[in-house]
Structure formats: C-alpha cells, structure tokens
Amino acid sequence: MRNVVVEILRGISEGKDKSTLVKQLGINEEMFSAIVDSLIREGYLKEIRCDKNCSECIFKCYRVVDTRIYVLTGKAFDLINLSLVERYRSR
C-alpha cells in the first residue's frame, strides 16, 4: 500500500488528475478518494479551496464543477524522497 501512496503523491506533484492516477494504479475511485482523504488528515496533502475569482488561474477550476486541488506538504516530499533513496539502495 505504501507504493500506492507514494505513486499518488508523485502523480499529484506531476499534475496528474484523478482519472489518470486511478487508471495508472489500477484502483477504483472510492479507494483513491479514501487514500487522498487519509493523506490530508495525516498532513501529506493540503486541499486548496478555490474562491472562483481568479480568472488568470492555470487550473481553470472555475469552469469545472467540484474541482479539488491539492498541494504536497514538506512531509509528502520527504516520503517521496525516502522512497527514491530506498529504491536506489535496493539495486
């Protein structure tokens, strides 16, 4: 499960959307949402609430209903980096 968490964090950091990550990881949307909610509670992700007033925004979320935007915290970047170090050491 840790690999899935790391891949979700990595995917979010790369700007991948939910449907792309669900397909890539072979999990269903409910599982994805549960993992993301857990990552928010545990301090790995922060959800950004859009006020819909920023027409210059690159996300264009004012055009899509119920858009959720996440940013990784330092804790998430530490986990991703640790995963990369562990993968390198296991070679």
N, C-alpha and C positions, 0 to 999 in steps of 0.2 A: 504493500500500500504506500510505503514511503516513496517509491519510484513514481507512482501516480501523482502524489502530492508535488514532488519536485517538478515533474513534467507540466503540471498545471501552472505552477508558479513561473516556470520558464516560459511557457506559452503565453501567459498574460504579459510577462515582461517584453515579449516579442510582438505584442499587439494582436495576437490571435483571438478570434471570437469563440464564443461558447460552442457553436455547432462544429467548428473546425476541431477544437480540442476534444469534444465528445467522440467524433469520428476517429481522430488520431489515436486516442487512448482506448477506444473500444468499450466505453462505459456509457450508461444511459444518462439522460438529462437530470433525472432525480438524484442519481449518485453524484454527478458533477455539482449540482446545487448544494447538496449536503456537505460535500468536501469544501466548497468555497465558503459556505456559511461557517463551518468549523474553523477555516483559516482566518476568517475575520475575527471570530471570538478569541482565537489564540494569538492574535496580533501579528499575523503574517501578511494580511491584506488589509487595506483600508478602502472602504467604499466611498466614492466621491459622488455627492449629490449635486446634480446639475440644476441650476436655477432657471434654465431655459432662456437666459437673457444674453448669452454670449454667441452672437451670430458669427463671430470670427473663429469659433472653436473648430479644431481639426476633426473632432469626433462627429460633428453634425447631429448630436443626440436630440436636438430639438425637432428633428424630422422623424424620429423613431419613438414609438410609444414604449414605455417601461425599459428604457436603456439603463443598464447598470455599468458603471465604470469603476475599475479597481486599480489601485496602485500598490506596488510591493513596498513593504516596510524594510528597514535595515535587517530585521530578523529573518525575513524571507530571502534577502540577498545572501545572508550568512549561510542559510541552509543550502541554497543553490551552489554556493562556492564550496562548501564542505562536501557536497555530493560529487562535484567535479574532482576534488582532491582525492576522495575515496575511490572514484573510478580510475583515476590515473595510477594510484598506488596498487590497485588490484591487477594491473597488467603485468 
